[in-house]
Amino acid sequence: MSLVDPFGMTDKLDDTLLQVIITRLEARGQHPFFMKMLQGYLDAMNIDGTKTVLDIGCGTGVAARAVARRPGFVGQVTGIDLSPALAEAGARLAAKEGLGDRITFRTGDTRRLNFADRTFDAVVAHTLLSHVDDPLAVVKEAARVVKPGGVIGIFDGDYASLTFGHADPDQGKAYDEALIKAVITSPRVMRQMPRLLHAASLELIACFPYILAEIGQADFWLSGIESFRRLIPKAGVMTDEEANTWAESLRQDSEEGIFFGASNYFSYVARRS
């Protein structure tokens, strides 16, 4: 479990760290493979056929904007995030894309949603559950606010599998473990998802497994490495010098064509009966 997961306490971060997170969320969200995973579960949710969608833990609105810009979607999206700064960034980015009239951003706690029962046709939790300390509470809240017959899409990394190559395998393992402790609250939550859905009285209707691996040169992982070097020291698992050494070694590996970085990801789609 993370000591101080900055992604799970975005309402308490200073402006510098918030900008690090905003940059990371947008860079990650715009990567083609990440967008492919997102669109895959939105298709399985038949999101175009819904009128009201709630994006919980919306961050900068990557998923909310992806829903709103789909040609077949004519409904409304509500994004909710713990951080006022991220909600404001989401509204700004949506307006920049001309989607401001399709998405409303609000601040709130996904463990205690300020919405009535059976409000939305669909709920999306995109890269949220790995950063909360009570995932079941969030899944139950999603189940509460979705209408009977409505669908819930949950996507996240299986961050217990997150790993980067290193010249010294033992040191590489230590770095991996430090990174996971620093930035992930629930690294195994996607392995628990079938149980959590069952406990929330939701029916699992689809699941999509992925492995995002880069070998030789890094692309997707570069923005992550750059953000992690800033975030890891805040958790106390590495000094600034150690984090910089770790990050620079990975960037050097990429330049030399010997990089390895990988993590598993999963999408779950469930229905409320």
C-alpha positions as CSV (number, residue, x, y, z in Angstrom):
1,M,0.0,0.0,0.0
2,S,1.2,3.4,-0.9
3,L,2.7,5.5,2.0
4,V,1.5,8.8,0.4
5,D,-0.2,8.3,-2.9
6,P,-0.2,11.8,-4.5
7,F,-2.9,10.7,-7.0
8,G,-5.2,9.9,-4.0
9,M,-4.7,13.2,-2.2
10,T,-4.9,15.7,-5.1
11,D,-7.0,18.0,-2.9
12,K,-4.0,18.5,-0.6
13,L,-1.1,19.0,-3.1
14,D,0.7,22.2,-3.9
15,D,0.5,23.8,-7.3
16,T,3.8,22.4,-8.5
17,L,2.8,18.8,-7.8
18,L,-0.6,19.4,-9.2
19,Q,0.9,20.5,-12.5
20,V,3.1,17.4,-12.5
21,I,0.0,15.2,-12.2
22,I,-2.0,17.2,-14.8
23,T,0.9,16.8,-17.3
24,R,1.1,13.1,-16.6
25,L,-2.7,12.5,-16.8
26,E,-2.9,14.3,-20.2
27,A,0.2,12.7,-21.7
28,R,-0.9,9.2,-20.6
29,G,-4.5,9.8,-21.7
30,Q,-3.5,10.9,-25.2
31,H,-1.2,7.9,-25.9
32,P,-2.7,5.8,-28.7
33,F,-2.6,2.5,-26.7
34,F,-4.2,4.1,-23.7
35,M,-6.9,5.6,-25.9
36,K,-7.4,2.2,-27.5
37,M,-8.0,0.6,-24.1
38,L,-10.5,3.4,-23.1
39,Q,-12.5,3.2,-26.3
40,G,-12.6,-0.6,-26.0
41,Y,-14.5,-0.6,-22.8
42,L,-16.7,2.4,-23.8
43,D,-17.7,0.4,-26.9
44,A,-18.6,-2.6,-24.6
45,M,-20.6,-0.3,-22.4
46,N,-22.6,0.8,-25.5
47,I,-21.9,4.3,-24.2
48,D,-23.3,6.0,-27.3
49,G,-26.7,4.7,-26.3
50,T,-26.7,6.4,-22.9
51,K,-28.0,9.9,-22.1
52,T,-26.3,10.6,-18.7
53,V,-22.8,9.5,-17.8
54,L,-20.9,10.1,-14.5
55,D,-17.1,10.0,-14.7
56,I,-15.9,9.5,-11.1
57,G,-12.4,10.5,-10.1
58,C,-12.3,12.3,-13.4
59,G,-8.9,14.0,-13.0
60,T,-8.4,16.3,-16.0
61,G,-11.4,14.7,-17.8
62,V,-9.6,12.3,-20.1
63,A,-12.5,9.8,-20.0
64,A,-15.2,12.4,-19.9
65,R,-13.9,14.1,-23.0
66,A,-13.5,10.8,-24.8
67,V,-17.1,10.0,-24.2
68,A,-18.3,13.5,-25.2
69,R,-16.4,13.6,-28.4
70,R,-17.7,10.3,-29.7
71,P,-19.8,10.9,-32.8
72,G,-22.6,8.7,-31.7
73,F,-22.9,10.2,-28.2
74,V,-25.5,12.9,-27.7
75,G,-25.9,12.9,-24.0
76,Q,-24.3,14.7,-21.1
77,V,-21.3,13.8,-19.0
78,T,-20.7,14.8,-15.4
79,G,-17.1,14.6,-14.1
80,I,-16.4,14.6,-10.3
81,D,-13.0,14.8,-8.7
82,L,-11.6,15.2,-5.2
83,S,-9.4,18.1,-6.3
84,P,-10.9,21.5,-7.2
85,A,-7.8,22.2,-9.3
86,L,-8.2,19.1,-11.4
87,A,-11.9,19.8,-11.9
88,E,-11.0,23.3,-13.0
89,A,-8.4,21.9,-15.4
90,G,-11.0,19.5,-16.8
91,A,-13.4,22.3,-17.4
92,R,-10.7,24.3,-19.1
93,L,-9.6,21.5,-21.4
94,A,-13.2,20.5,-22.3
95,A,-13.9,24.1,-23.2
96,K,-10.7,24.3,-25.3
97,E,-12.0,21.3,-27.3
98,G,-15.4,22.8,-27.7
99,L,-17.0,20.3,-25.4
100,G,-17.9,22.6,-22.5
101,D,-21.6,22.4,-23.2
102,R,-21.5,18.6,-23.0
103,I,-19.5,18.1,-19.7
104,T,-20.0,19.5,-16.2
105,F,-17.2,19.2,-13.7
106,R,-17.8,19.1,-9.9
107,T,-15.8,18.5,-6.8
108,G,-16.6,15.6,-4.5
109,D,-15.6,12.4,-2.8
110,T,-16.2,9.2,-4.8
111,R,-16.7,7.2,-1.6
112,R,-19.7,9.4,-0.7
113,L,-21.2,10.8,-3.9
114,N,-23.6,13.7,-3.6
115,F,-26.1,12.3,-6.1
116,A,-29.5,10.6,-5.6
117,D,-29.9,6.9,-6.2
118,R,-30.5,5.8,-9.8
119,T,-29.4,9.1,-11.4
120,F,-27.1,8.0,-14.3
121,D,-27.4,5.6,-17.2
122,A,-23.6,4.8,-16.9
123,V,-20.7,5.4,-14.6
124,V,-17.0,5.4,-15.6
125,A,-14.1,4.9,-13.2
126,H,-11.0,5.5,-15.3
127,T,-7.7,4.9,-13.4
128,L,-9.4,5.7,-10.0
129,L,-9.6,2.6,-7.9
130,S,-5.9,2.0,-7.6
131,H,-5.6,5.3,-5.8
132,V,-8.4,4.9,-3.1
133,D,-8.1,3.2,0.2
134,D,-11.6,1.8,0.2
135,P,-12.3,0.5,-3.4
136,L,-15.5,-1.4,-2.3
137,A,-17.1,1.8,-1.1
138,V,-16.4,3.5,-4.4
139,V,-17.9,0.5,-6.4
140,K,-20.9,0.5,-4.1
141,E,-21.5,4.2,-4.7
142,A,-21.2,3.7,-8.4
143,A,-23.8,0.9,-8.2
144,R,-26.1,3.1,-6.1
145,V,-26.2,6.1,-8.5
146,V,-26.5,4.1,-11.7
147,K,-30.0,3.2,-12.9
148,P,-31.3,-0.4,-12.9
149,G,-30.0,-1.9,-16.1
150,G,-27.3,0.8,-16.3
151,V,-23.6,0.0,-16.9
152,I,-20.4,0.7,-15.0
153,G,-17.0,0.7,-16.7
154,I,-13.9,0.3,-14.5
155,F,-10.4,0.6,-15.9
156,D,-7.0,0.6,-14.1
157,G,-3.6,-0.8,-13.9
158,D,-2.6,-4.0,-12.1
159,Y,0.3,-2.1,-10.6
160,A,1.6,-5.0,-8.6
161,S,2.9,-6.1,-12.1
162,L,4.5,-2.7,-12.8
163,T,8.2,-3.3,-13.5
164,F,11.2,-1.7,-15.2
165,G,14.4,-3.3,-16.3
166,H,17.7,-2.5,-14.6
167,A,21.3,-3.6,-15.0
168,D,21.2,-5.1,-11.5
169,P,18.0,-7.2,-11.2
170,D,17.9,-7.0,-7.4
171,Q,18.2,-3.2,-7.5
172,G,15.6,-3.1,-10.2
173,K,13.2,-5.0,-8.0
174,A,13.9,-2.6,-5.1
175,Y,13.2,0.4,-7.4
176,D,9.9,-1.2,-8.6
177,E,8.7,-1.8,-5.0
178,A,9.6,1.7,-4.0
179,L,7.7,3.2,-6.9
180,I,4.6,1.2,-6.2
181,K,4.7,2.2,-2.5
182,A,5.1,5.8,-3.5
183,V,2.3,6.3,-6.0
184,I,-0.2,3.4,-5.7
185,T,-2.6,2.9,-2.8
186,S,-4.1,-0.4,-4.0
187,P,-1.8,-2.1,-6.5
188,R,-3.7,-5.4,-6.6
189,V,-7.2,-4.0,-6.7
190,M,-7.9,-5.1,-10.3
191,R,-7.3,-8.7,-9.1
192,Q,-10.0,-8.2,-6.5
193,M,-12.5,-6.6,-9.0
194,P,-14.7,-9.7,-9.6
195,R,-15.2,-10.0,-5.8
196,L,-15.9,-6.3,-5.4
197,L,-18.4,-6.3,-8.2
198,H,-20.2,-9.3,-6.6
199,A,-20.2,-7.6,-3.2
200,A,-21.8,-4.5,-4.8
201,S,-24.5,-6.7,-6.4
202,L,-23.3,-6.0,-9.9
203,E,-23.2,-8.4,-12.8
204,L,-19.9,-8.7,-14.7
205,I,-20.6,-8.7,-18.4
206,A,-17.2,-8.1,-19.9
207,C,-13.5,-7.9,-19.1
208,F,-10.5,-6.9,-21.2
209,P,-6.9,-7.7,-20.2
210,Y,-4.0,-5.8,-21.6
211,I,-0.2,-5.6,-21.2
212,L,1.4,-2.3,-22.0
213,A,5.1,-3.1,-22.6
214,E,7.8,-1.1,-24.2
215,I,11.0,-2.9,-25.1
216,G,14.1,-1.2,-26.6
217,Q,12.9,2.4,-26.5
218,A,10.4,4.1,-24.2
219,D,7.5,6.3,-25.4
220,F,4.5,5.8,-23.2
221,W,6.6,5.3,-20.1
222,L,8.7,8.4,-20.5
223,S,6.1,10.9,-19.2
224,G,5.5,8.5,-16.3
225,I,9.2,8.3,-15.4
226,E,9.5,12.1,-15.6
227,S,6.5,12.6,-13.2
228,F,7.5,9.8,-10.9
229,R,10.9,11.3,-10.3
230,R,9.1,14.3,-8.9
231,L,6.5,12.4,-6.9
232,I,8.5,9.5,-5.4
233,P,10.6,11.6,-3.0
234,K,7.4,13.1,-1.5
235,A,6.5,9.6,-0.2
236,G,9.8,9.2,1.6
237,V,10.8,6.0,-0.2
238,M,13.7,7.7,-2.1
239,T,15.7,10.9,-1.9
240,D,15.6,13.4,-4.7
241,E,19.0,12.1,-5.7
242,E,18.0,8.5,-5.7
243,A,14.8,9.3,-7.8
244,N,16.8,11.2,-10.3
245,T,19.4,8.4,-10.6
246,W,16.6,5.9,-11.2
247,A,14.9,8.1,-13.8
248,E,18.1,9.0,-15.6
249,S,19.1,5.3,-15.8
250,L,15.8,4.5,-17.5
251,R,16.1,7.4,-19.9
252,Q,19.6,6.3,-20.8
253,D,18.4,2.7,-21.3
254,S,15.8,4.1,-23.8
255,E,18.4,6.1,-25.7
256,E,20.7,3.0,-25.9
257,G,17.8,0.8,-27.0
258,I,17.9,-1.5,-24.0
259,F,14.8,-0.2,-22.1
260,F,12.2,-2.5,-20.6
261,G,9.0,-1.3,-18.9
262,A,5.7,-3.1,-18.5
263,S,2.4,-3.2,-16.6
264,N,-0.8,-5.1,-16.9
265,Y,-4.1,-3.2,-17.3
266,F,-7.7,-4.4,-17.0
267,S,-11.1,-3.1,-18.0
268,Y,-14.3,-4.4,-16.4
269,V,-17.8,-3.7,-17.5
270,A,-20.7,-4.5,-15.1
271,R,-24.4,-4.0,-15.1
272,R,-26.8,-3.2,-12.3
273,S,-29.8,-5.5,-12.3
